[in-house]
Amino acid sequence: MKLIRIKVDSEEFIEHDWPREYERLGGRALSSTIISREVPPMSHPLGESNKLIIAPGLMAASPVPCCNKLSIGAKSPLTGGIKESNVGGRVAYRLARLGIGALVLEGAPLSSHPRAIILSSKRPTIERVDELIGLGNYETHKKLQELYGPRAAILSIGPAGELKLGGACIISGDNDDHPGRAAGRGGLGAVMGSKGIKAIVIPHSKAEKTVPNKNQKEIKEIAKNFSEYLRKSRAILTKYGTAGMIDLANGVGGLPTRNYRTGTFEGVEKINAAALYETIKDRGGSTSAACTPGCPIRCSNVYLDEEKNYLTSSLEYETMCMVGSNLGIDDLDAIARLDRTCDDLGLDTIETGATLGLAMEAGLVEFGDGDGALTLVEEVYKGTVMGRLIGSGVTTFARVMGIERVPQVKGQSFPAYDPRIFKGMGSTFATSPMGADHTAGPAIPGRKGLDPNKEISLTDPEGQAELSHDLQILVAILDQLGLCLFAGPEVRNLSFWKDILNARFAWDITEDDILEMGKSLLRTEIDFNKRAGINEKGNKLPDWLREEPLKPSGKVFDVDPEELSKLDF
């Protein structure tokens, strides 16, 4: 494996043999370790001292399914702390097959001309792409595919990233070349924009090599059995995708509705999993699609408009809630248009949906007005003051508009789980070094901690801090492997992942060693955040969640602050 540093000022590529101290690091562990060691904690996130790290996981391009998620990390423009966001698509798979374990973008551009990094199998180059200035991701990907082939793996930013807005994300093309996958959280698109990079392109090449495994026969057999297990056990995800969470969240009274004012939505049956499935099926879209190579779960989808033309891919729970129920919108087509526009602009749908919720409560448009919400988002194309505010995220928008009640932690908006019901998730929002991020410790029904026999009620405050703590460790492990959240690891299958890692790398690690991988990563991230000025005072939810009962349940967030402050990795 190689580590490639890309100096965006001199346009140099500096190739290093894989550092020995990084031998067992991949994905989020690698990006966070490099940031912790090389980025000054008090530096400006959009300044030359910040670095953007792009890293496949340890298991990328292996026969094991669901292991091709890509980690992207930097100091976050939203939180001011360390940040990793992962994304599907082909990039992790391609990087691993080219023998690249990480790309490190560093420095500051010397000109305002946007450029693209082209990672060919022969010689990487940086090229000016003035023709892509201001283009959305759909047109950007189309033009790059015309130049480098329809199977090129692409990461890009849209106008939001070029404007360096806090809600900007990095968009990846999916397996069907649609720019519909997002490394959404943390404003990492703004960091890529600050480096003057519009896109990273990896053309398909016959020179790509199969990534070696030390015990090929054993790993293939394990992978075959695991793939079959996932196909059977995740069948509901294959049919309905993550949209199945809508009825669940609404049923327990924790579905964010009209800027987190209530936990149930009267229009839920128009936007739930069944409605989405039937709409896609009737219009000839795809109800089941893979977001990465080698995924047997296939929980993504392709959504067509009323004329049966492609509109977006894919509609998932977080988006359907944050630009749906959270805005009082019960029209799937309106939600899909908002999703398409956010993908094109390169905006995180979670941060944007939360910001639109504030805008609606402030009276800029009415709740339920899908066209009005779309008009606000489209202001980002024009670079207007309002567009920049919408694209900057909840904290900046609230500060400018004089709004006190803001759904955020460490400057990043809540995802689609009201902490007054999802109390383990709220504990994660408060304590994760990633800020309010559901993927950092997803305490939803069915998720277990390190004691798989321990039952914790969703709405009971007892045990929620411990559950969040355990899930953060398990997620930190999977983010190092490049593993999808729906494939594990769980404490019950740590022995499986021990066998996989030992078979691939000829290691001799134990289950305890794997747990330590997760704990060590979290300690690294927390240490960086402390040096960046984010102390325990930042590890709390807004006071209004403890004071304002959620309708109709009347519940508040009542996990003991002392329990949250005692979490130790």
N, C-alpha and C positions, 0 to 999 in steps of 0.2 A: 504494500500500500504506500501511496505518496501523500504528502501534505503539500498543497500548492498555495503559496501566498501571492496575491494579486495586488500590486501597488497601483492604485488607480491614478496617482499623479504621474508617475513615469511610465505607466502601462507595462511594467515588467511582470513576468511570471517567474517566481522563484520556487523551484521544486526541491523538496526535502525528502530524504528517506524517512520512513515512519519513526518518529521519536520513541525511544524505548519506554519512556515514562507514560506514553499514551497507548501502550500495547493492548490494554484491556478496556480502552475507552472507545465509545462510538456514540453517534447521535447527540442527544442532549448532554450527556456526560462530557463529551469532547468539546462542544460549543461553550458550555458553562465553565469548564476548566480553563480554556484559552482566554475567555473574557476575564475570569478571576485573576489570571496571572498577568495579562497584558494590557487590559483596559483600565486606565486610572478611574477609580470608583466615583470621583467627583467631577469627571469630565462631562461635557455636554453631549447628549445622545446623538446630536446631528453634527458634531464636530469631527475633526480629523482623527482624534484619539480613539473614537469608538471603532469597533470592528464588527463586520458581519460575517458570521461563520455558517457555512452550509455543509452539513455532514450527514451521510447515510448512517444507519445503525449498524451494529456489529453483525447482524444476520442478513444484511441486504444482499440481494441476488443469490440467496441460498435456495435449496429446494423447499425449505420450510415456508408454508403459506403465511400471508399477512405480515410479512417482515420488511416491506419496502416503503415504509413511511420515512420522509425526509425531515430532519431537524434543522431549523434555522434559528440562530441565536444572536443576540446583541444586547447592549444596554438599551433599555426601553425608553422611547420618548414619552410614553404614558406614565409609567411607574417610576422612572428614574433608577430602577434596579435591574437586576439580571433578568433576561427573558429568553424563553425558547418557545417557538411555535412550530408544530409539525404539520405536514401536508402530504397528500397522496400524489399520484401521477407517476411518471417514469423516471424522474431525475435521480432518485436514490439508487434505483436499479442500474441506471446507466453509469453513474459515477463509480459504483462498486465494480462493474465490469470493465471500466477503464483503469482500475487500480487506484482510484482517488478516494482517500479516506476523509478528506476535508478540503474545502476552499476557504481561504481567509482573505476577505476584502478589507484593505486597510489604506489609510491616508485620506486625502481630499483631492478632488479633481482640480486640474489647473485651468480648465475652461468650462463653459456652460453647455458645450455640445454633448448631448447624451450619447452613450456608447453601449455596445453589446459585447459581452464576452462569449466567444465561440470556442467551445472545447472539442475540437476535432481530435481524432485518434492520432493524428500526425503532429500537429503543432498548434497549441492554443493561441488565439489572437484576440485583440480588442479592436473593434471597428466602430467608426462613427456612424450613427443612425439618425441623422437629422430628419429623415423622412418619417420617423416615428414620433417626433415631438408632439405631445398633446393627444396622441391617439389612445383610445381605449384598448383594453386587453384583447378584445375580440379582433379588432383590425390589426393590432400588433402581431398576434399569433398567426393570423392569416398571411400577412406579408412575410413573416419569418419562415413559415412553412413553405411558401412559394420559393424562398431562397435556399432553404436547407432541407427540404423534404417533408412530407406529411407525417413521418414518424419521428421527427425531431422532438426531443424532450426540452421543454421551455419553462423558464421562470421569468416573470415580468412584472412590472409595475404599470399602473395606469396613471391618469392625471393626478389622482390623490397623492401617489408616491412622488411624482415630479414636483408637486407643490409642498412636499414634506409635511403632510398633515398627520396628526396623531392617530387618526383612525385608519391610516393607509396599511394595506396588507400586501403580501406577495402572492401572485397568482401562478398556479401551475396548470399546465395542460393535463387533461385526463387521458385515459387509454384510448379515447376516441377523438383526441385532438381538440376537445372543447376546453376553453380556459375557465373551468368551473370548479377548481380546487383551490382553497385559500389557506395560506399560513396567516391566519387572521389576527390573532391577539397581539397586543403590545405595540403596534405601530411600526413593525419592522419594514414595511414598505417605504416609510419615510427615511429609514436608515439607508436602504438601498438607493433611494433617490438622492440622499446626501452624498453618496459615493459617485454620483453621476452615471449610474448603470441603469439602463432601461430594461435590459433583458440578459439572461444567460441561456445559451443555446447549446444543446448537445446533439448534433446530428446522428442519425442512425448509421452505424458502421459495422461492416463485417469483421473489422479488426478488434471488436470487443471480445474479451476473453471470459470463459467460464471461471467463476471465482472458485478456487480450490477449497476442498474440505479435507481435513486430515483423515477422516474415516468416512469415505463417500458412501459405502454400502450401508453403514449404520444410519447415517443421517437421512438417506433416501427412504429407508424403511420407516423411520420415525415420522418423517414428513408425510408419507402416504397415510399413515394411521391418523395423524393429527388433522389432516385435510378432511378425511372422512368424518371424523368427530365433529369438526366445525360445520360441515354441511348439514349434519343431522341436528346438532344442538342449537344452531343459530338460524333454523328455517324461518322463524317468524321475522327475523331481520331481513332475510333474503326476500320475503314477500312484501313487507311493509316499510322496511328501513327504520330509521330512527324516529319517524313520524309517529310510531306507536306510543311514544312518550306523551303525546298531547292528551289523549284520553286519560292516561294514568295521572299526569300532573293535575289536570282539571278535576279528576275524581277525588283526589286528596286535598283539593283546594289550594294548590300551590302553583297554578299556571299564571305567570305574570300577565296582568290584564290592565290596560289603560294606565301605563306608567306605574305599575306595581301597586295600584290602589285596591284591586281585588284579586282573588286567587282562582276565580272561575269565570268562564267566558260563555255568554249566551249563544254565541255563534260557533261554538266548538265543532258541531257536527258538520259544518260546511268546510272545515279546514283540517279535519283529523286524518288519521292514516287511511281509513276506509274511503273517505272522499278523495284523497290524493290518489289512491290506488285505482279507483274506478275512473277518475278523470284521465289519468295517464293511459289506462287500458283502452278506454273508449276512443282516444285520439291517436292511438297507435304509437305512443312513446314506449319507453322501456321502464318497467317497474323494478328491474333488477340489473344493476351494473356494478362492475368492479372499479374501485378508485385507484388501485395499484396493480401492477402485474402479479399474477399468482394468488389472487384473493378468491377463495371459494364462497365467502359469505355474500358478497355482491349486494351490499345494503344501499348503494346509491341508485339514482334513477335519472331518466331523461324526460323532461317535461316539454310537451308541445303546446302551442297556442290553439285558439279556436279554429284556425285555418289549417291546423295540423303541420305547422312549421315549427322547427326547433326554437325553443325559447330559452331554456336554461337547464343546467345540470350541476349539482343535484339539489333538490329541495329536501332539507333535513330539519329535524326538530328545532334546533336553535334558531335558524332563520325563520321558520314558520311561526314560531312564537314571537320573536323579537320584532319582526315587521308584520306580524299578524295580530294575535291577541293583545300583545303589549300596546298596539296602536289602535285596537278596536276594529281591525280589518278582518272581515270574514269572507273574503273573495280570494280564492286560490290564484286566479290569474293576476290580480293586483299584487299578491305576494310574490309570484314568480317574476313579474316585471321589476319589482324592487330588487329581488335577488340578482336578476340579470344585470341591472344597472349598477349595482354595487360591485359585482364581479368585473364589469367593464371598466369602472372607475378605479378598481383596486381598493375597495373599502370593506372593512370588516362588517358583516351584517349584524353581528351582536352589538358592537359599539355604535354603529349607525342607528340600529333599531332603538337602543336605549336613548340616544340623543334625540331622535325623532319623538320619542315619548315625552321628553322634556319640552320639546318645541310645541307639541300638541297641548300639553298642559298650560303652557305659556300663552296659548291662543293664536299661534301663528297659522295653524290649520286645525280643523275639527278632528276629534277622534273618529275613526272609521273612514276618513277621506283618503282613499288610496291614491287618487290622482294628485291630491294636494301634497301627500308625502313624497310622491315621485317627483313632483315639481321642485320641492325643496332639495332633494338629493341631486337632481340634475343641475342645480346651481354650481355644483363642484366643477362640472365641465367648463363653466364660464369663469371660474376663479373669482367669483364675487365674494364680498365680505360674508354674506349669508352662507354661501357654499363652503367657504373656508371654516366657518363656525360649525356647520353640520359635520364636516369631515374631520374636525379636530377632536371629537369625542366629548363625553358627558362633562368632564371636569372643566374643560375650557369653555364649553357652551354655557354651563351653569354659572361660571364666574362672570362671564360677560353679560349674561341676562339677569344676574342677581337672583339666582335660584338656590335655595338652601337645601331642599330635599333631593338628594342626588344618589342614585343607586350605583355606588362605586366603592372600591377598596384600592388604596395605593394609586388612585388616579385612573383605574381601569373599570369599565362598567361591569355590572353583574351580567352573567349569562341567564339563561331562561329557567331559573329555579328560584322561587321566592324563599329566602332563608328562614322565614317564619314558619314554614312547613318543612322544607328540606334542611333540617338543622345541621346535619352532618356536612352537607354541601356548604352551608353558611360558615361552618367552622373552617372548611378549606379556603373559602374566599378570604377569611380573616387572617389565616396563618400561613398560607402558601407563599413562598418567595415570588411566585408568579403573579400575585395580586388576585383579583376576582376572576378565577379561571376554573371552570367546571372540570376540565380534563386533568387538572393537577391532583384531584382526589375525589373522584365521582361517587359520592355517597348517595346513590339512588337505591330503591328497593332491589334486593337481591345481591348487592355487593357486600362482601364480607371482609373483615380485617384479618389480622394475623392469627386470630382464634376463630376458625371457621364454624365452631359450634356456638358462638356467642350471638344471640339474637338482640338486635337493637331496634326499637320502634322508631319509625321515621320522624315522628313529631315529639318524642320524649327527649328532653335535653340531656338525660343521663347517657353517658357512653359515647356521645357524638364527637367530642374532641379526640378520644382514643381512636374511633373509627376513621376520622379524617387523617390522623397521624399515620395509621397503618396503610391507608389507601395511597397517601402521598408517597410512601416508600415503594409500594408495589408499582405505581405509575412511573416513578423515577427509574425503576428497573426496565419497564417496557420501552420507555423513551430512549434508553441506551441501546436496546436491541433493534429499534426501528419497528417495533411491534404495534399493531392495531389494538386499540383499547378493547375491542370485542373478542380478541383472541387470548387475553390474559396479560401477564401472569396473575394467577391467584395463588394463595398460599398452598392450596391443595395440589397444584401442579408445578411447584418449584423444582421437584425432582426431575420432572420432564425437561425443564429448561436447563437444569444442571447437565443432564445427559446430552442435550443438543449442543451446548457450548463446548463441552469436553470433546464431543465428536467432531465439531468443526475445527477447533483450534488445538486439539491435543492438550488441553488444559487438564488440571486435576483439582477442580474447584468443588466446593460443597454447597448445600442449600444455604448455609449460614453465610458463605462468601457472596452468594447472589444477593441476599438481604443487605449485606454490608455495602454492596455496589450502590444500592438505592440510598442508604443512609449517608454514605460518604458524599454522594452528589448533592443531597439536600444541605449538608453542612457547608459545602463549598458555596452554594448559592446564598444561603443565609449569611455567611461571613461577608460575601461581597456586598450584599444589601446593607449590612451594618456599616461597612466602610463607606457606603454611598449615602449614609445618613438616614437610612430607613431602620428605625429601632422598634422596640416592642409597642410603642405608641401607635405605630402604623398598622399593627396587627389587630385591628378591631373593625367591626362593622359600624356603619353610621348609627347614631343614637336613635334615629326615628324608627329603626326596626325593633328596638326594645320598648318603644313608647307607643307606637301606632298599631293597634290590633288590625290584623288582616281580615277583611270580609271574605266570606261569611263565617269563617271558623272562629274569629276573635283571638287568634293566636299571635304571640309576639316571639321574637328571637330571645330565648332565655337560657342559652348555654352559659354556664358560669365563666365569666371572664378570667378567673383564676385558673380554671382548667385549660383554657386556651393559652394562657401565658406560660404554662408549665411544659408545653410540648417540647420534647428534646429528641434529636436524632443522633 
